[in-house]
Amino acid sequence: MAVKNQSAVKRHMQSEVRRIKNKAVKSSVRTSAKKYAASIQKQDSAVSGDLLRELVKELDTAARKGIISRNAAARKKSRMQKLYNASFPAK
């Protein structure tokens, strides 16, 4: 019977842990985006503003951890801010 390479086994376990953590962060970003989009549909500017700040924070955290790229985070933040500005024009 062949002997397993212990470093390969350890590396595999580490990558599984990272995959699960990264999946959780991506999922929370998507959930925040959906909540924000729903609040935009309801035309609730106060709640939308709070959810936008929360979404930006989650995107920045994901980008800092390297889960999504900095450009992807910036692009998503820009699009969400653009949506907010279109939905609630300045007085």
C-alpha positions as CSV (number, residue, x, y, z in Angstrom):
1,M,0.0,0.0,0.0
2,A,1.3,3.4,-0.9
3,V,2.1,6.0,1.7
4,K,0.3,9.3,1.4
5,N,2.4,12.5,1.2
6,Q,1.6,14.2,4.5
7,S,2.4,17.7,3.2
8,A,-0.1,17.1,0.4
9,V,-2.7,15.9,2.8
10,K,-2.2,19.0,5.1
11,R,-2.3,21.3,2.1
12,H,-5.6,19.8,1.0
13,M,-7.1,20.3,4.4
14,Q,-5.9,23.9,4.5
15,S,-7.4,24.6,1.1
16,E,-10.7,23.1,2.2
17,V,-10.9,25.4,5.2
18,R,-10.1,28.4,3.1
19,R,-12.6,27.4,0.5
20,I,-15.4,27.2,3.1
21,K,-14.4,30.6,4.7
22,N,-14.3,32.3,1.3
23,K,-17.6,30.8,0.3
24,A,-19.2,32.3,3.5
25,V,-17.8,35.7,2.8
26,K,-19.0,35.7,-0.8
27,S,-22.4,34.5,0.3
28,S,-22.7,37.3,2.8
29,V,-21.8,39.9,0.1
30,R,-24.5,38.5,-2.2
31,T,-27.0,38.5,0.7
32,S,-26.2,42.1,1.5
33,A,-26.6,43.1,-2.2
34,K,-30.0,41.4,-2.4
35,K,-31.2,43.1,0.7
36,Y,-30.0,46.4,-0.7
37,A,-31.7,45.8,-4.0
38,A,-35.0,45.0,-2.2
39,S,-34.8,48.2,-0.2
40,I,-34.3,50.2,-3.4
41,Q,-37.4,48.5,-4.9
42,K,-39.4,49.6,-1.7
43,Q,-38.1,53.2,-2.2
44,D,-36.9,53.4,1.4
45,S,-34.0,55.9,1.3
46,A,-33.0,55.6,5.0
47,V,-32.8,51.9,5.0
48,S,-31.2,51.8,1.6
49,G,-28.4,54.2,2.8
50,D,-27.7,52.0,5.8
51,L,-27.7,48.8,3.7
52,L,-25.4,50.5,1.1
53,R,-22.9,51.3,3.8
54,E,-23.0,47.7,5.1
55,L,-22.6,46.4,1.5
56,V,-19.6,48.7,0.9
57,K,-18.0,47.5,4.1
58,E,-18.4,43.8,3.2
59,L,-17.1,44.4,-0.3
60,D,-14.0,46.2,1.1
61,T,-13.4,43.4,3.6
62,A,-13.7,40.7,0.9
63,A,-11.3,42.7,-1.4
64,R,-8.8,43.2,1.5
65,K,-8.8,39.4,2.2
66,G,-8.3,38.7,-1.5
67,I,-11.6,36.8,-1.9
68,I,-12.6,39.2,-4.7
69,S,-10.4,41.5,-6.6
70,R,-10.1,45.2,-5.7
71,N,-11.4,46.1,-9.1
72,A,-14.4,43.9,-8.8
73,A,-15.2,45.4,-5.4
74,A,-14.8,48.9,-6.8
75,R,-17.0,48.1,-9.8
76,K,-19.8,46.7,-7.6
77,K,-19.6,49.6,-5.2
78,S,-19.8,52.1,-8.1
79,R,-22.9,50.3,-9.6
80,M,-24.7,50.2,-6.2
81,Q,-24.0,53.9,-5.5
82,K,-25.2,54.7,-9.0
83,L,-28.4,52.8,-8.4
84,Y,-28.9,54.7,-5.1
85,N,-28.3,58.1,-6.8
86,A,-30.7,57.3,-9.6
87,S,-33.4,56.1,-7.1
88,F,-33.1,59.0,-4.7
89,P,-32.0,62.1,-6.5
90,A,-30.6,65.0,-4.4
91,K,-33.0,67.7,-3.5
